[in-house]
Amino acid sequence: MSELVLENVTLRFGGLLALDNVSFSVAPGSLHALIGPNGAGKSSCFNVISGLYRPTSGAVRLGDKNLLQLRPHQVARLGIGRAFQNTALSQHSTVLDNVLLGRHALTKGGFIACGLRLTRREEQRHATRAKEICDFLGITAMVDQPLGALPYGVAKRVDIARALAVEPSLLLLDEPAAGMNTEETADLAGTIGQIRTDLGIAILLVEHDMDLVMGIADQVTVLDFGRVIADGTPTEVQTNADVIKAYLGVSA
């Protein structure tokens, strides 16, 4: 596992400054939260890490690998998995088929692209691993069901399972608790903790639920208008005057 480092990352869209000289790092095996108001630049930051956006300037490295030279599928192949805020899953496909889509980065031509060229043994190997991931996330009983027939909370787990199917060393979770009730959020917190401790995967978490963030994160980076205004432990961030003013909504 390698450290993820963002160094002086700036991203412009015409006259819009989405990220302004952003720097932070995610240590191997850690749980690092990235928080801030809507429009602060969190999703833009994820898109830069994933290879979807090319920043105007700055550097993004995973260990000694320069991520800015890579396409999204190459970033995934390096060991970065991403679960999206709005699940980009096939509602008509089964849970297992959705998770198997996450394995495509591990095949030479892409799982779908090589299609029939996959050997029977390779197909079985990918399916077995996908089922193991589903079992880890507690969705084994649903593997043969179409995703569209399942509750929202299960769909979020399937999206996480698909991200884990890349066999990542770093998992990007984009607002995984969005739309969940209190019980589902508590269950999710336990799952995130298991991913970190049982699988040894570092997690970079974007989330608006502050109880969830402060309860599980080791380190918190706070963005506001594309700038880092705080970076520290949950306790340090909660007592930071700039954070209180910009995000937590309490007068400093």
N, C-alpha and C positions, 0 to 999 in steps of 0.2 A: 504494500500500500504506500502511496506517495501523497505528499502534501499538495493541496490545491492552493495556488497563489494568484491573486489578482493584483496587479501593480499599475497604479495610475491610469486606470481604464476610463477613457472618455468616449462617449457615443453621442453623435449628433444626427438628427434627422432634419436636414435643412437648417432652419433657424431654431429648432427645438433641441435643447441640451438635455438628453435623457439620463446620461451618466456623466458625472463631473469629477474626474480624477479619483476614481474609486479604488481603494486598496484594502484588502483583507486577505486572510488565509484560513484554510480549513485543515486542521491537523488530522493525520490518519486515525481512524477509529473514533473521532469526536462527533458530537452532535452540536452543530452550529446553526443558529437561527439568524435569518435575515428579515428584519421587520421595518415597518415604516407606513405612512399613510398611503392611501390610494394615489397612484401616479408618482410615487417616490422613486421608481426605477427598479423595483425588485424583479419583475418579470423580464425587463430588459437585461438585467444582470444574468438571469438564468439563460436567456437566449444567447448571450455572448459566450457563456461557458459551454453551452450545448453546440455551438458552431452555427446557429441560425442567424446571428447578427455578427458582422465584422465591425469592431470598434474603430473609431477615428484614430485613436492612439492608445498606447498602453500595452501591457503584456498579460497573458493568461497562461499559466503553466501547471501541468500535473507532473510533479517530479521534475525530470529533465525534458519533458515533452512540451513543445510549444503548441497549444491548442488552436491558436489563431491560424495555423497553417493547414488545419484539418477540416474536412467536411463533417456534417453531423454524424453520419454512420461510422466514420473513423474515430470520432470522439467517443461514441458508444463502445466501439471495439476496444478502446483503451481502458474501459472500465468505469464509465460514467453513465448511470441509468437515470431516467427522469420520469416521474409521474406527474401528469398535468393537472391544473386546476379544474378544467372541464375535461372529463375523461374522453379521450379521442379513441373510443373503442367501437367495434362493430356490434351493433345491437342485435343483429340477426345471427351472428356467429356464436358458437358455444364459448363458455368460459375458457375451456382448454385451448381452443383455436386462437382466442384473443391473447392468451399467455404465450402461445407458440410464436406469435408474431414478434415477440420480444427476442426470440432466438435468432432472428434473421441476421443480426450483426455478427453472429459467431460463425456464419457460413461464408465461404469464399465469395460467392456471387450474390449473397442475400438469400434468405430462406425462401421467399416467393420466386425470386428470379431463377434460382436453380431448380425449383419445382420438382419435376419428374427425375431430375438427375441425382437427387438425394437417394442414397442407398437405403434399403429397408432397415439395415442396422442403424444408420444415422437417424432415420426418422424415429425409430424406437428410442434411441438415446435421448433425442430432444424431447419426445413425449414423456419419457420417464422423469426427466429433470423438471419439466413443466409441472407434472403432477406432484413432485416432491415440494416444489415451491407453493403450490396450491394447498398442500397439506400443512405446510408451515404456517400459512396465513389463515387456516381454518375454513377453507372453501372447497375442500375435496368433494363434499356431497353435491356440489353444484357444477362440477366440471363438464358434464354433458348437457347442461341446460343452456338455452339461448340467453345471452346477457340481458336482452330487453325485458325478460320476464322476471328479473331479479330486483330486489330493493336497491335503492341508491347506495346505501352503505356497503353492500356487497360489490357493486360496480367500482367503488373507490378502491376496495381491496384488490379487485382484478387488475386495475390500473397499476397498483403498486407491484402486484405479482408480475405483470408484464415488464416493468422496469427492472425487477430483480432477475428476470430471465436473461438479462444481458450479462449476468454474473459480475455486477459492478463492485468496485472498491469504494465508490462514492455514489450516493443516491441523492438526487435532487427531488425534493417533495414540495410541490407548489400548492399551497393551501389545502392540504389533505382533509382538514376538518370542516371545510366550507359546506354548509347545508346539513351538517350533522347535529343531532340533539345531544344533550349532556351525556347520556349513557353511551352513545356511539363514540363521542369524543374521548371519553375515559378509556373505552376499549381500544381506540386507535392509539392513544398514548402508550398503552401497554404493548401494542404491536410494534410501534416505532422503537421502543426500548428493546424489544426482543431482536429486532433486525440489527440493532447496533451491538448488543452484547452477544447474542448467539451466533450471528454471522460475521461479526467483526467489521461491519461496513460503516464508513463515515457517512454522516447525513448532513446535508445543507437544507434547512427547512425554511420555507416562506409561509408565514401563518399570521392571521389576525387575532386568533384566540390567545390572549395574553396569559391566561391561566395555564394553557397547554405549553406555551413557549417557556414561560418562567419555571415551569415544573420539571422540564426535561432537558433543557439546553445547557451545555457547558459554557458556551460563548455566544454572545449576541452582537450582531452588527446592525446599526440603525441607519437607514437612509431617509433623507428628506430633500425633495427637489433634486434628486440625483446625486447628492453629496453624502458622504459618511459623516454623521454628527456624533456618533458614539460607537465604541467597540470595547466590550468587556464582558465580565460575568453578568448573569441575570441581576444580581444585587447591585452591581455598579451601574448598570443601565437603568434600572428602576429608580435610582436616586439621582440620575443625571438631569440637571435642570433643562438642558436643551431638549432632551427626550420627553420630559414631562410637558414642556411647552408645545412641542411639535406633534406628539403622537398620543401620549397617554391622556391628554385633555384636562390636565389639572394645572392651575396656575402655579408657577414656580415661586 
